[in-house]
Every structure is written in structure tokens, then in C-alpha cells.
Amino acid sequence: MAEVGIEISHQKPTILTLESVQASDVVITMGCGDACPYCAGKRYEDWKLEDPAGKGVAEVRPVRDEIRTRIEELIGSLLSREPLDIRVQG
């Protein structure tokens, strides 16, 4: 990640909590299935990716690049949504 300017050396994986799901517009999971908290009405995407654990840099790069592509697509989809037109009767 450092080679693309993202510093994660001090980061640790965190557990997806019910509170974080409730505060999210979109919930991205990577294979946790029924172990992940669920909130009705949330947009869920399960990204099936090759597990990079124990692999060398050359093997991890394609996974990193796939995540980047998916994030860019997600951001694009969120930015292109039409705002709600809510009118108050009064």
C-alpha cells in the first residue's frame, strides 16, 4: 500500500460492529457471511477477493488494485445518485 501512497503499517483489522453498520450508508463485507451484523434497509455488498494473507507483494498488488477499482466504482455510484426531492406540505 505504501507504494501507492497509503500508509497502513500501524493499522489493525477491526470487527464490524452493529453500531458501525447502523452509521453506514453502504456496508462492504469480504466473506464474513452470517457473522456480520445486519440492519434492514442498508445496502450490502460482499466483495469476494483473493485472500492476500501470507502472499508476496507481487501477488498482493492485483488484490489491492481490484479493491481500488471497486472503491472508485462505489464512490461513483454514490455521487451519481439523484438527491431526494422531499416536499413538505403545509
Short mmCIF file of the C-alpha atoms (twelve columns), coordinates in Angstrom:
data_MODEL
# 
_entry.id   MODEL 
# 
loop_
_atom_site.group_PDB 
_atom_site.id 
_atom_site.type_symbol 
_atom_site.label_atom_id 
_atom_site.label_alt_id 
_atom_site.label_comp_id 
_atom_site.label_asym_id 
_atom_site.label_seq_id 
_atom_site.Cartn_x 
_atom_site.Cartn_y 
_atom_site.Cartn_z 
_atom_site.pdbx_PDB_model_num 
ATOM 1  C CA . MET A 1  0.000   0.000   0.000  1 
ATOM 2  C CA . ALA A 2  2.890   2.330   0.728  1 
ATOM 3  C CA . GLU A 3  3.933   2.195   -2.930 1 
ATOM 4  C CA . VAL A 4  0.643   3.909   -3.854 1 
ATOM 5  C CA . GLY A 5  0.882   6.448   -1.023 1 
ATOM 6  C CA . ILE A 6  -1.375  4.768   1.553  1 
ATOM 7  C CA . GLU A 7  0.148   4.276   4.992  1 
ATOM 8  C CA . ILE A 8  -1.378  1.298   6.806  1 
ATOM 9  C CA . SER A 9  1.573   -0.128  8.713  1 
ATOM 10 C CA . HIS A 10 0.038   0.845   12.061 1 
ATOM 11 C CA . GLN A 11 -3.474  -0.288  11.173 1 
ATOM 12 C CA . LYS A 12 -5.117  -3.430  12.533 1 
ATOM 13 C CA . PRO A 13 -8.215  -5.212  11.286 1 
ATOM 14 C CA . THR A 14 -11.334 -4.254  13.195 1 
ATOM 15 C CA . ILE A 15 -14.530 -6.179  13.796 1 
ATOM 16 C CA . LEU A 16 -17.609 -4.895  12.032 1 
ATOM 17 C CA . THR A 17 -19.961 -3.807  14.811 1 
ATOM 18 C CA . LEU A 18 -23.697 -3.214  14.786 1 
ATOM 19 C CA . GLU A 19 -23.038 0.443   15.596 1 
ATOM 20 C CA . SER A 20 -20.774 0.909   12.583 1 
ATOM 21 C CA . VAL A 21 -23.325 -0.784  10.317 1 
ATOM 22 C CA . GLN A 22 -26.099 1.470   11.630 1 
ATOM 23 C CA . ALA A 23 -23.966 4.544   10.914 1 
ATOM 24 C CA . SER A 24 -23.135 3.435   7.351  1 
ATOM 25 C CA . ASP A 25 -24.835 4.111   4.047  1 
ATOM 26 C CA . VAL A 26 -23.172 1.111   2.426  1 
ATOM 27 C CA . VAL A 27 -21.751 -1.951  4.180  1 
ATOM 28 C CA . ILE A 28 -18.893 -3.689  2.386  1 
ATOM 29 C CA . THR A 29 -18.017 -7.171  3.601  1 
ATOM 30 C CA . MET A 30 -15.391 -9.579  2.412  1 
ATOM 31 C CA . GLY A 31 -16.753 -13.007 3.125  1 
ATOM 32 C CA . CYS A 32 -17.997 -12.760 6.697  1 
ATOM 33 C CA . GLY A 33 -21.456 -14.071 5.740  1 
ATOM 34 C CA . ASP A 34 -23.856 -14.553 8.635  1 
ATOM 35 C CA . ALA A 35 -21.179 -13.498 11.151 1 
ATOM 36 C CA . CYS A 36 -21.598 -9.843  10.069 1 
ATOM 37 C CA . PRO A 37 -24.173 -7.636  11.761 1 
ATOM 38 C CA . TYR A 38 -27.270 -6.978  9.666  1 
ATOM 39 C CA . CYS A 39 -29.546 -3.927  9.600  1 
ATOM 40 C CA . ALA A 40 -32.608 -3.893  7.377  1 
ATOM 41 C CA . GLY A 41 -32.607 -1.144  4.772  1 
ATOM 42 C CA . LYS A 42 -28.823 -0.922  4.415  1 
ATOM 43 C CA . ARG A 43 -27.062 -1.518  1.124  1 
ATOM 44 C CA . TYR A 44 -24.757 -4.526  1.449  1 
ATOM 45 C CA . GLU A 45 -22.035 -5.640  -0.941 1 
ATOM 46 C CA . ASP A 46 -19.940 -8.743  -0.347 1 
ATOM 47 C CA . TRP A 47 -16.674 -8.365  -2.221 1 
ATOM 48 C CA . LYS A 48 -15.208 -11.761 -2.991 1 
ATOM 49 C CA . LEU A 49 -11.455 -11.226 -3.230 1 
ATOM 50 C CA . GLU A 50 -8.417  -13.461 -3.078 1 
ATOM 51 C CA . ASP A 51 -7.050  -13.562 0.481  1 
ATOM 52 C CA . PRO A 52 -3.679  -11.781 0.455  1 
ATOM 53 C CA . ALA A 53 -2.545  -13.318 3.755  1 
ATOM 54 C CA . GLY A 54 0.938   -14.785 3.534  1 
ATOM 55 C CA . LYS A 55 1.472   -13.709 -0.076 1 
ATOM 56 C CA . GLY A 56 4.296   -11.670 -1.510 1 
ATOM 57 C CA . VAL A 57 3.968   -8.109  -2.765 1 
ATOM 58 C CA . ALA A 58 3.657   -9.190  -6.403 1 
ATOM 59 C CA . GLU A 59 0.689   -11.433 -5.529 1 
ATOM 60 C CA . VAL A 60 -0.988  -8.794  -3.374 1 
ATOM 61 C CA . ARG A 61 -0.826  -5.975  -5.952 1 
ATOM 62 C CA . PRO A 62 -3.717  -7.335  -8.072 1 
ATOM 63 C CA . VAL A 63 -5.903  -7.630  -4.953 1 
ATOM 64 C CA . ARG A 64 -5.016  -4.070  -3.938 1 
ATOM 65 C CA . ASP A 65 -5.780  -2.818  -7.434 1 
ATOM 66 C CA . GLU A 66 -9.127  -4.658  -7.504 1 
ATOM 67 C CA . ILE A 67 -10.119 -3.061  -4.183 1 
ATOM 68 C CA . ARG A 68 -9.170  0.360   -5.550 1 
ATOM 69 C CA . THR A 69 -11.278 -0.203  -8.676 1 
ATOM 70 C CA . ARG A 70 -14.281 -1.302  -6.613 1 
ATOM 71 C CA . ILE A 71 -13.942 1.682   -4.274 1 
ATOM 72 C CA . GLU A 72 -13.789 4.082   -7.215 1 
ATOM 73 C CA . GLU A 73 -16.914 2.457   -8.698 1 
ATOM 74 C CA . LEU A 74 -18.690 2.648   -5.327 1 
ATOM 75 C CA . ILE A 75 -17.838 6.324   -4.926 1 
ATOM 76 C CA . GLY A 76 -19.054 6.995   -8.467 1 
ATOM 77 C CA . SER A 77 -22.344 5.227   -7.791 1 
ATOM 78 C CA . LEU A 78 -22.863 7.167   -4.561 1 
ATOM 79 C CA . LEU A 79 -22.076 10.514  -6.184 1 
ATOM 80 C CA . SER A 80 -24.353 9.875   -9.158 1 
ATOM 81 C CA . ARG A 81 -27.460 9.134   -7.104 1 
ATOM 82 C CA . GLU A 82 -30.174 11.704  -7.535 1 
ATOM 83 C CA . PRO A 83 -30.930 13.638  -4.356 1 
ATOM 84 C CA . LEU A 84 -34.332 13.001  -2.873 1 
ATOM 85 C CA . ASP A 85 -36.924 15.630  -3.682 1 
ATOM 86 C CA . ILE A 86 -38.797 15.875  -0.398 1 
ATOM 87 C CA . ARG A 87 -41.525 18.454  -0.276 1 
ATOM 88 C CA . VAL A 88 -43.186 19.465  2.930  1 
ATOM 89 C CA . GLN A 89 -46.907 20.055  2.682  1 
ATOM 90 C CA . GLY A 90 -48.006 22.947  4.772  1 
# 
